[in-house]
């Protein structure tokens, strides 16, 4: 008795599962994380003009203190403290 191949494709259930697993891996591998920064966030990260002016003032005060030329105006300090704790209504 002789059995010949009648053009029946081979059936391998393990291979079909393997192909499905490879496809899902490829689909997940294509997806990547992205980061998009909005215009508003970029503007917030830039230094403001107020910050640069404050830094200049602080550096000038530091230089005066280190040189020993910084003098506190006691009357101005007292009036600022009173104005802070008792604001005008």
C-alpha positions in Angstrom: 0.0 0.0 0.0 1.4 3.3 -1.1 0.2 6.7 0.4 0.9 9.8 -1.6 0.5 13.4 -0.7 -2.7 14.7 -2.1 -1.8 18.4 -1.8 -3.1 18.7 1.7 -1.5 21.6 3.5 0.2 20.7 6.7 -1.8 21.7 9.8 0.3 22.8 12.8 -1.8 24.4 15.6 1.4 25.4 17.5 2.6 27.4 14.5 -0.7 29.4 14.3 -0.4 30.3 18.0 3.2 31.3 17.5 2.3 33.6 14.5 -0.4 35.2 16.6 2.0 35.8 19.5 4.6 37.4 17.1 1.9 39.7 15.6 0.9 41.0 19.1 4.5 41.5 20.0 5.1 43.5 16.8 2.0 45.6 17.5 3.1 46.4 21.1 6.7 47.1 20.0 5.6 49.7 17.5 3.8 51.8 20.2 6.2 54.1 22.0 5.8 56.7 24.7 5.7 60.3 23.6 6.0 63.6 25.4 4.5 66.7 24.1 5.0 70.0 25.9 2.4 72.7 25.3 3.2 76.3 24.5 1.9 77.4 27.9 4.2 75.0 29.7 7.2 76.2 27.6 6.3 79.8 28.5 6.1 78.9 32.2 9.6 77.3 32.1 11.2 80.5 30.7 12.5 83.0 33.2 10.2 86.0 33.7 11.4 89.6 33.6 10.5 89.9 37.2 12.8 87.0 38.2 15.7 88.5 36.3 15.1 91.9 38.0 14.9 90.3 41.4 18.2 88.4 40.8 19.9 91.6 39.8 18.7 93.3 43.0 19.7 90.4 45.2 23.2 90.3 43.6 23.6 94.1 44.2 22.5 93.7 47.8 25.0 90.8 48.3 27.8 92.9 46.9 26.9 95.8 49.2 26.8 93.5 52.3 30.1 91.9 51.4 31.7 95.3 50.9 30.2 96.5 54.2 28.5 99.5 52.6 24.9 98.3 53.1 23.0 100.5 55.5 19.5 99.8 56.8 17.1 102.8 56.9 15.4 102.2 60.3 12.5 104.6 59.6 11.8 103.1 56.2 11.9 99.6 57.7 9.5 100.5 60.5 7.0 102.2 58.2 7.1 99.2 55.8 6.5 96.8 58.8 3.5 98.9 60.0 2.1 99.1 56.5 2.4 95.4 56.2 0.7 94.5 59.4 -1.8 97.3 59.4 -2.8 97.9 55.8 -4.7 101.1 54.9 -8.4 100.5 54.4 
